[in-house]
Amino acid sequence: MTTPQHKIGSGFGAPSTADEVLAGIDLTGRTAIVTGGYSGIGIETTRALVGAGAHVVVPARRVEQARAEVGDIAEVDELDLGDPDSVRAFAERFLATGRTIDIMIDSAGIMACPHTLVGPGWEAQFATNHLGHFALVARLWPRLVTGGGARVVSVSSAGHRRSDIRWDDLWFSRGYEKWAAYGQAKTANVLFAVELDRRGKDSGVRAFALHPGGIQTPLQRHLARAEMVERGWIAEDGTPLFDFKTPQQGAATQVWAATSPQLAGMGGVYLEDCDVAEVATGEDAPGVRPYAIDAAAARRLWALSAELTGVDLP
C-alpha cells in the first residue's frame, strides 16, 4: 500500500456532512464525474460539488430521471455500467470534448438483487459495481492524467466483509447468494483502488475506496420490508431501528476523499467516517478486511478485469 491503513485524525466523523467537509474548498474550474450522481448519496455528492464550484457530469442509466433530479445543476449523459458498449460510447463522447477530469467518483451501484446476468454473461453486481467502473476509468484514463492531480474514488461498503473474491466461481454458477455477491463486488471496489493508486500515482492520479455508512436510499430497492425488519434495520411500521446516516452525511466520506487537502500525497487506502480506516482485527471488528487491501490480490483482480473487459491502462 502507498499509505498506511491507519486513522489520520481528520477532525471529521460520522455526523459530518458533505458541505461541512467542503468548507473553504474552491472547486471552480474543476470537472467531476459522479456515476449514480442523481440518486441517494450520489445526488447529495453532486449538489455539494456543484456548490463548491465544480462542473459535474452525471452519467445515468435512467437519463430522464437524472435530468429531472440534477439537470438544472449538472450535465447529464447516458451510461449503463452493466453494458460494455454503453461504457465505451460514453467514454468516447467525453474524450471527444477534450476536457480534463479532476475528480471521478464511482458511486453508482446495485445491492442484493436477484440473480441476473448482464453483458457477456457477467453476474450483475460484480459487473455493475466493479467491471463497469473498471472499464470506465481505463477508457477515460487520458483525461485523468492530463490534469496532473486527479482523484478516483471507489465507493465500496462495509458489505465487503461478506465475501472475498470468489476466484473459482466468480459468477456464482454453483448457486447464487445475493449478499455474498454484493460482498464480492464491494471487495472488488477496494482492491481496484489499491491497484489503481499503485499504477496511477507517478502520473499524479490517486485512488481511494470507502464505506459511506448505513443510509436509507434507493439502494435498498431489491429488499422486501420483511427482510429489513428481520435484519433489525426497521420496525414493522417502517420506523428506522438502525442509526442510519442522512444522505448528506452518507455523501461526506466520498466528497472528503475526492477533495480534502488532508489526503494530499496519500492513496490506495480504505476510508470510513471521513478518515482512513483501521484494518479489521477480528470477525466483528470495524474497518477493512485484510483480504480487501492485499496488493497481490489487487494485481490479480486487475489482470482478470482487463481480460474480461478488454481494456487496460496504456
GIZI-V694871 format. One record per backbone hydrogen bond with DSSP energy under -1.0 kcal/mol. NH is the residue of the N-H (numbers start at 0). CO is the residue of the C=O. If there is no record, write none. Layout:
nh/co
NH/CO
NH/CO
//
This chain:
nh/co
5/3
15/12
17/247
20/16
21/17
22/19
24/21
26/51
29/26
31/54
32/102
33/56
34/104
35/58
36/33
38/35
41/38
44/40
45/41
46/42
47/43
48/44
49/45
50/46
51/47
52/49
53/48
54/29
56/31
57/74
59/76
62/60
65/61
66/62
67/63
68/64
69/65
70/66
72/69
73/69
74/55
76/57
78/59
82/79
86/82
87/83
88/84
89/85
90/86
91/87
92/88
93/89
94/90
95/91
96/93
97/94
100/142
101/30
102/30
103/150
104/32
105/152
106/104
117/121
120/117
121/117
123/115
126/122
127/123
128/124
129/125
130/125
131/126
133/129
134/130
135/131
136/132
137/133
138/134
139/135
142/139
143/139
144/140
150/101
151/205
152/103
153/207
154/105
155/209
159/156
160/157
161/158
162/159
166/164
168/165
171/168
174/171
180/176
181/177
182/178
183/179
184/180
185/181
186/182
187/183
188/184
189/185
190/186
191/187
192/188
193/189
194/190
195/191
196/192
197/193
198/194
199/195
200/196
202/199
203/200
204/199
205/149
207/151
208/268
209/153
210/270
219/216
220/217
222/219
227/223
228/224
229/225
230/226
231/228
232/227
233/227
234/238
237/234
240/232
241/232
243/241
244/213
249/245
250/246
254/250
255/251
256/252
257/253
258/254
259/255
262/259
263/260
265/262
267/206
270/208
271/274
276/269
279/287
284/281
287/277
291/288
292/289
297/293
298/294
299/295
300/296
301/297
302/298
303/299
304/300
305/301
306/302
307/303
308/304
309/305
//
